[in-house]
Amino acid sequence: MLTSSTVTRAGLDAIALKPAECDVSEGASLPVETIAIDYEGRDHLPARETLVALSRETDVLVTTPVRADGFDPLGDDSLTAELPDAVGRVLVAGHPAYLTAEERERAVAPRLGAALETEPDAWVGTESVERIAMATGATQYELLSRTTDRDLRALRAAGFDGDVSVYAPTVLTEDRDAVLDAVGAYVARRRPVARALPEGAPTDASATGRAREVLLEAATDYALVGAPDEVRAQTDALREAGATTIVGYPARGLEPFLE
């Protein structure tokens, strides 16, 4: 039952899937009402029929980079036109790794504005474009960081009453080696963590000493980590600070989230 599932015990409202890592159709078996599909390049965009089938079981949001050909509302938007009507969108600037040199040079603000004119209920990813995203007034899609709690409280204190969704890699275990194997490399890319790590230190379970301490502390800043009840304490704290939706990315695969 949904009320006794691991996902519910952890306090997750939605699950984010990476199509390069899994068959997104498996999302239909997850005990959540919303599935968010990350963008990992157009080669990994799920087929239309897959999205249609998944949307029959749950609300589906597809991340679409507004600077990328195919999703550019001021240029080539052919991939947008292929998305099923039942599928919602997360509008993002687009990670440079998935963009061409030409796409990286395109202005973000007018493209977000144009996309929201046709998709007013879309979420807007804030990474690297926080002020632009806030100016849209749309649902903010925040990446969990060590300042998220403070930032949420500041937003609410300033009078922002819109929805704020928080995305976080999630590791439902207390096993420290498993945590580092799952999110060590991810947290190591965060600028404050990279500065604190000894040069050349491993970022997985083989990390020792100072590097291991830094990575394990960072894992609790940039990810949701621990047994489901421990993660629930973190998600409850985020909601108390002002988050409206918590989106977990299964950093160790889907199996623990299906229980």
C-alpha positions as a Markdown table, in Angstrom:
| # | Residue | x | y | z |
|---|---|---|---|---|
| 1 | Met | 0.0 | 0.0 | 0.0 |
| 2 | Leu | 1.1 | 3.5 | -0.7 |
| 3 | Thr | 0.9 | 4.6 | 3.0 |
| 4 | Ser | 3.4 | 1.9 | 4.1 |
| 5 | Ser | 5.8 | 2.1 | 1.2 |
| 6 | Thr | 9.5 | 2.9 | 1.7 |
| 7 | Val | 9.1 | 6.0 | -0.5 |
| 8 | Thr | 6.2 | 7.3 | 1.7 |
| 9 | Arg | 8.1 | 6.6 | 4.9 |
| 10 | Ala | 11.0 | 8.6 | 3.5 |
| 11 | Gly | 8.7 | 11.5 | 2.8 |
| 12 | Leu | 9.3 | 11.7 | -0.9 |
| 13 | Asp | 6.5 | 13.2 | -3.1 |
| 14 | Ala | 8.0 | 12.4 | -6.5 |
| 15 | Ile | 10.8 | 10.4 | -8.1 |
| 16 | Ala | 13.3 | 11.6 | -10.7 |
| 17 | Leu | 14.4 | 9.1 | -13.3 |
| 18 | Lys | 17.5 | 9.3 | -15.6 |
| 19 | Pro | 16.6 | 7.6 | -18.9 |
| 20 | Ala | 20.3 | 6.8 | -19.6 |
| 21 | Glu | 20.3 | 4.7 | -16.4 |
| 22 | Cys | 17.0 | 2.9 | -16.3 |
| 23 | Asp | 13.9 | 2.0 | -18.3 |
| 24 | Val | 11.6 | 4.9 | -17.3 |
| 25 | Ser | 8.6 | 2.7 | -17.9 |
| 26 | Glu | 9.5 | 1.1 | -14.5 |
| 27 | Gly | 8.3 | 4.4 | -13.0 |
| 28 | Ala | 4.8 | 3.0 | -13.2 |
| 29 | Ser | 5.6 | 0.6 | -10.4 |
| 30 | Leu | 6.8 | 3.4 | -8.0 |
| 31 | Pro | 4.4 | 4.4 | -5.2 |
| 32 | Val | 4.4 | 8.1 | -6.1 |
| 33 | Glu | 2.0 | 10.4 | -7.9 |
| 34 | Thr | 4.7 | 12.2 | -9.9 |
| 35 | Ile | 7.6 | 11.1 | -12.0 |
| 36 | Ala | 10.2 | 13.6 | -13.3 |
| 37 | Ile | 12.3 | 12.5 | -16.2 |
| 38 | Asp | 15.8 | 14.1 | -16.3 |
| 39 | Tyr | 17.2 | 15.3 | -19.6 |
| 40 | Glu | 20.5 | 13.5 | -20.6 |
| 41 | Gly | 20.6 | 14.4 | -24.3 |
| 42 | Arg | 18.1 | 13.9 | -27.1 |
| 43 | Asp | 19.4 | 10.3 | -27.7 |
| 44 | His | 18.0 | 9.4 | -24.3 |
| 45 | Leu | 14.6 | 11.1 | -24.7 |
| 46 | Pro | 12.0 | 8.4 | -24.0 |
| 47 | Ala | 9.8 | 7.4 | -26.9 |
| 48 | Arg | 6.4 | 9.1 | -27.1 |
| 49 | Glu | 4.5 | 5.8 | -26.6 |
| 50 | Thr | 6.6 | 5.2 | -23.4 |
| 51 | Leu | 5.5 | 8.6 | -22.0 |
| 52 | Val | 1.9 | 8.0 | -23.0 |
| 53 | Ala | 1.8 | 4.7 | -21.1 |
| 54 | Leu | 3.6 | 6.1 | -18.1 |
| 55 | Ser | 1.2 | 9.1 | -17.9 |
| 56 | Arg | -1.7 | 6.7 | -17.6 |
| 57 | Glu | -0.3 | 5.6 | -14.2 |
| 58 | Thr | 1.2 | 8.8 | -12.8 |
| 59 | Asp | 1.8 | 12.5 | -13.5 |
| 60 | Val | 4.8 | 12.8 | -15.7 |
| 61 | Leu | 7.2 | 15.8 | -16.1 |
| 62 | Val | 9.9 | 15.8 | -18.7 |
| 63 | Thr | 12.9 | 18.1 | -18.3 |
| 64 | Thr | 13.4 | 20.2 | -21.5 |
| 65 | Pro | 16.4 | 22.6 | -22.0 |
| 66 | Val | 15.0 | 25.7 | -23.6 |
| 67 | Arg | 18.4 | 26.5 | -25.3 |
| 68 | Ala | 18.5 | 23.1 | -27.0 |
| 69 | Asp | 17.4 | 22.5 | -30.6 |
| 70 | Gly | 14.1 | 20.7 | -30.4 |
| 71 | Phe | 13.0 | 22.5 | -27.3 |
| 72 | Asp | 13.8 | 26.1 | -28.2 |
| 73 | Pro | 10.5 | 28.1 | -28.1 |
| 74 | Leu | 12.2 | 30.8 | -30.2 |
| 75 | Gly | 13.6 | 28.4 | -32.8 |
| 76 | Asp | 13.5 | 24.7 | -33.4 |
| 77 | Asp | 10.8 | 23.3 | -31.0 |
| 78 | Ser | 10.1 | 20.1 | -32.9 |
| 79 | Leu | 10.7 | 17.8 | -29.9 |
| 80 | Thr | 8.3 | 19.8 | -27.8 |
| 81 | Ala | 5.6 | 19.3 | -30.4 |
| 82 | Glu | 6.2 | 15.5 | -30.1 |
| 83 | Leu | 5.6 | 15.4 | -26.3 |
| 84 | Pro | 2.2 | 13.9 | -25.4 |
| 85 | Asp | -0.5 | 16.4 | -24.2 |
| 86 | Ala | -0.7 | 14.6 | -20.8 |
| 87 | Val | 3.0 | 15.2 | -20.1 |
| 88 | Gly | 4.1 | 18.3 | -18.2 |
| 89 | Arg | 7.5 | 20.0 | -18.4 |
| 90 | Val | 10.4 | 21.1 | -16.3 |
| 91 | Leu | 12.0 | 24.1 | -18.1 |
| 92 | Val | 15.7 | 24.4 | -17.6 |
| 93 | Ala | 18.5 | 26.5 | -19.2 |
| 94 | Gly | 20.2 | 23.2 | -20.1 |
| 95 | His | 23.4 | 21.7 | -18.7 |
| 96 | Pro | 26.4 | 22.7 | -20.9 |
| 97 | Ala | 27.4 | 19.0 | -21.2 |
| 98 | Tyr | 24.3 | 18.4 | -23.3 |
| 99 | Leu | 24.4 | 21.5 | -25.4 |
| 100 | Thr | 26.4 | 22.5 | -28.5 |
| 101 | Ala | 28.6 | 25.6 | -28.5 |
| 102 | Glu | 25.9 | 27.5 | -30.4 |
| 103 | Glu | 23.2 | 26.4 | -28.0 |
| 104 | Arg | 25.2 | 27.5 | -24.9 |
| 105 | Glu | 25.3 | 31.1 | -26.3 |
| 106 | Arg | 21.5 | 31.4 | -26.5 |
| 107 | Ala | 19.8 | 33.8 | -24.1 |
| 108 | Val | 17.8 | 32.0 | -21.3 |
| 109 | Ala | 15.4 | 34.6 | -20.1 |
| 110 | Pro | 13.4 | 35.2 | -23.2 |
| 111 | Arg | 13.2 | 31.4 | -23.9 |
| 112 | Leu | 11.9 | 30.7 | -20.4 |
| 113 | Gly | 9.3 | 33.4 | -20.9 |
| 114 | Ala | 8.2 | 32.1 | -24.2 |
| 115 | Ala | 8.0 | 28.5 | -23.0 |
| 116 | Leu | 5.8 | 29.5 | -20.0 |
| 117 | Glu | 3.4 | 31.3 | -22.3 |
| 118 | Thr | 2.5 | 27.9 | -23.8 |
| 119 | Glu | 3.2 | 25.8 | -20.7 |
| 120 | Pro | 2.1 | 28.0 | -17.7 |
| 121 | Asp | 2.1 | 25.1 | -15.3 |
| 122 | Ala | 5.7 | 24.1 | -16.0 |
| 123 | Trp | 8.3 | 23.9 | -13.3 |
| 124 | Val | 11.4 | 26.1 | -13.8 |
| 125 | Gly | 14.8 | 24.7 | -12.9 |
| 126 | Thr | 16.9 | 27.3 | -11.0 |
| 127 | Glu | 20.4 | 25.9 | -11.3 |
| 128 | Ser | 22.7 | 28.7 | -12.6 |
| 129 | Val | 19.7 | 30.9 | -13.4 |
| 130 | Glu | 18.2 | 31.5 | -10.0 |
| 131 | Arg | 17.1 | 35.1 | -10.5 |
| 132 | Ile | 15.7 | 34.5 | -13.9 |
| 133 | Ala | 13.7 | 31.5 | -12.6 |
| 134 | Met | 12.4 | 33.5 | -9.6 |
| 135 | Ala | 11.3 | 36.3 | -11.9 |
| 136 | Thr | 9.0 | 33.9 | -13.8 |
| 137 | Gly | 6.9 | 33.2 | -10.7 |
| 138 | Ala | 6.5 | 29.6 | -11.8 |
| 139 | Thr | 7.2 | 26.6 | -9.6 |
| 140 | Gln | 10.8 | 26.7 | -8.6 |
| 141 | Tyr | 12.8 | 23.5 | -9.0 |
| 142 | Glu | 15.7 | 23.7 | -6.6 |
| 143 | Leu | 18.7 | 21.4 | -6.3 |
| 144 | Leu | 19.4 | 20.5 | -2.7 |
| 145 | Ser | 22.4 | 22.2 | -1.2 |
| 146 | Arg | 23.8 | 23.2 | 2.2 |
| 147 | Thr | 22.0 | 26.5 | 1.9 |
| 148 | Thr | 18.6 | 25.2 | 0.8 |
| 149 | Asp | 17.0 | 25.4 | 4.3 |
| 150 | Arg | 18.2 | 29.0 | 4.7 |
| 151 | Asp | 17.2 | 30.0 | 1.2 |
| 152 | Leu | 13.7 | 28.6 | 1.5 |
| 153 | Arg | 13.1 | 30.5 | 4.8 |
| 154 | Ala | 14.4 | 33.7 | 3.2 |
| 155 | Leu | 12.1 | 33.2 | 0.2 |
| 156 | Arg | 9.0 | 32.7 | 2.4 |
| 157 | Ala | 10.0 | 35.6 | 4.7 |
| 158 | Ala | 10.3 | 37.8 | 1.6 |
| 159 | Gly | 6.7 | 37.0 | 0.7 |
| 160 | Phe | 7.2 | 34.4 | -2.1 |
| 161 | Asp | 4.1 | 32.2 | -1.9 |
| 162 | Gly | 4.6 | 30.1 | -5.0 |
| 163 | Asp | 5.5 | 26.4 | -5.1 |
| 164 | Val | 9.1 | 25.3 | -4.5 |
| 165 | Ser | 10.2 | 21.7 | -5.4 |
| 166 | Val | 13.5 | 20.4 | -4.1 |
| 167 | Tyr | 15.5 | 17.8 | -6.1 |
| 168 | Ala | 17.9 | 15.6 | -4.2 |
| 169 | Pro | 19.9 | 12.4 | -4.9 |
| 170 | Thr | 18.6 | 9.9 | -2.4 |
| 171 | Val | 20.4 | 7.0 | -0.8 |
| 172 | Leu | 18.1 | 4.9 | 1.4 |
| 173 | Thr | 20.9 | 3.2 | 3.5 |
| 174 | Glu | 23.1 | 3.9 | 6.5 |
| 175 | Asp | 26.0 | 2.0 | 4.9 |
| 176 | Arg | 28.7 | 4.7 | 4.5 |
| 177 | Asp | 30.5 | 2.8 | 1.8 |
| 178 | Ala | 27.2 | 2.5 | -0.2 |
| 179 | Val | 26.6 | 6.2 | 0.3 |
| 180 | Leu | 30.0 | 7.1 | -1.1 |
| 181 | Asp | 29.7 | 4.8 | -4.0 |
| 182 | Ala | 26.3 | 6.3 | -4.8 |
| 183 | Val | 26.9 | 10.0 | -4.4 |
| 184 | Gly | 30.6 | 10.6 | -3.6 |
| 185 | Ala | 31.5 | 11.7 | -7.1 |
| 186 | Tyr | 28.4 | 13.8 | -7.3 |
| 187 | Val | 29.0 | 15.8 | -4.1 |
| 188 | Ala | 32.7 | 16.1 | -5.0 |
| 189 | Arg | 31.8 | 18.2 | -8.0 |
| 190 | Arg | 30.2 | 20.9 | -5.7 |
| 191 | Arg | 32.6 | 23.8 | -5.5 |
| 192 | Pro | 32.9 | 24.0 | -1.7 |
| 193 | Val | 33.5 | 20.2 | -1.5 |
| 194 | Ala | 36.0 | 20.3 | -4.3 |
| 195 | Arg | 38.0 | 23.0 | -2.5 |
| 196 | Ala | 38.0 | 21.0 | 0.8 |
| 197 | Leu | 39.1 | 17.7 | -0.7 |
| 198 | Pro | 42.7 | 16.7 | -0.8 |
| 199 | Glu | 44.0 | 16.8 | -4.4 |
| 200 | Gly | 43.6 | 13.5 | -6.3 |
| 201 | Ala | 41.6 | 11.9 | -3.5 |
| 202 | Pro | 39.2 | 9.1 | -4.5 |
| 203 | Thr | 35.5 | 10.0 | -4.1 |
| 204 | Asp | 34.0 | 6.5 | -3.7 |
| 205 | Ala | 34.0 | 4.0 | -0.9 |
| 206 | Ser | 37.8 | 3.7 | -1.1 |
| 207 | Ala | 38.2 | 7.3 | 0.2 |
| 208 | Thr | 40.0 | 7.5 | 3.6 |
| 209 | Gly | 41.0 | 10.0 | 6.2 |
| 210 | Arg | 40.2 | 13.7 | 5.5 |
| 211 | Ala | 38.6 | 12.9 | 2.1 |
| 212 | Arg | 36.2 | 10.4 | 3.6 |
| 213 | Glu | 35.2 | 12.9 | 6.3 |
| 214 | Val | 34.6 | 15.7 | 3.8 |
| 215 | Leu | 32.6 | 13.5 | 1.4 |
| 216 | Leu | 30.4 | 11.9 | 4.1 |
| 217 | Glu | 29.6 | 15.4 | 5.6 |
| 218 | Ala | 28.8 | 16.7 | 2.1 |
| 219 | Ala | 26.6 | 13.8 | 1.4 |
| 220 | Thr | 24.2 | 15.0 | 4.1 |
| 221 | Asp | 24.3 | 18.6 | 2.6 |
| 222 | Tyr | 23.7 | 17.7 | -1.0 |
| 223 | Ala | 21.7 | 14.5 | -0.8 |
| 224 | Leu | 19.1 | 12.7 | 1.3 |
| 225 | Val | 20.9 | 9.9 | 3.1 |
| 226 | Gly | 20.0 | 7.3 | 5.6 |
| 227 | Ala | 17.3 | 4.8 | 6.6 |
| 228 | Pro | 13.8 | 5.9 | 5.4 |
| 229 | Asp | 12.9 | 7.3 | 8.8 |
| 230 | Glu | 16.1 | 9.4 | 8.9 |
| 231 | Val | 15.4 | 10.7 | 5.4 |
| 232 | Arg | 11.8 | 11.5 | 6.5 |
| 233 | Ala | 13.3 | 13.8 | 9.2 |
| 234 | Gln | 15.2 | 15.6 | 6.4 |
| 235 | Thr | 12.2 | 15.9 | 4.1 |
| 236 | Asp | 10.0 | 17.1 | 7.0 |
| 237 | Ala | 12.6 | 19.8 | 7.8 |
| 238 | Leu | 12.6 | 21.0 | 4.2 |
| 239 | Arg | 8.8 | 21.3 | 4.2 |
| 240 | Glu | 8.9 | 23.2 | 7.4 |
| 241 | Ala | 11.4 | 25.6 | 5.8 |
| 242 | Gly | 9.1 | 26.1 | 2.9 |
| 243 | Ala | 9.4 | 23.4 | 0.3 |
| 244 | Thr | 6.2 | 22.1 | -1.2 |
| 245 | Thr | 7.4 | 19.0 | -3.1 |
| 246 | Ile | 10.4 | 16.8 | -2.5 |
| 247 | Val | 11.8 | 14.9 | -5.5 |
| 248 | Gly | 14.2 | 12.1 | -4.9 |
| 249 | Tyr | 16.6 | 10.7 | -7.5 |
| 250 | Pro | 17.3 | 7.0 | -6.7 |
| 251 | Ala | 21.1 | 7.2 | -6.7 |
| 252 | Arg | 21.5 | 3.5 | -6.0 |
| 253 | Gly | 18.9 | 2.3 | -8.5 |
| 254 | Leu | 15.1 | 1.8 | -8.3 |
| 255 | Glu | 15.0 | -1.4 | -6.2 |
| 256 | Pro | 15.0 | 0.2 | -2.7 |
| 257 | Phe | 12.2 | 2.5 | -3.9 |
| 258 | Leu | 9.9 | -0.3 | -5.0 |
| 259 | Glu | 9.5 | -1.8 | -1.5 |
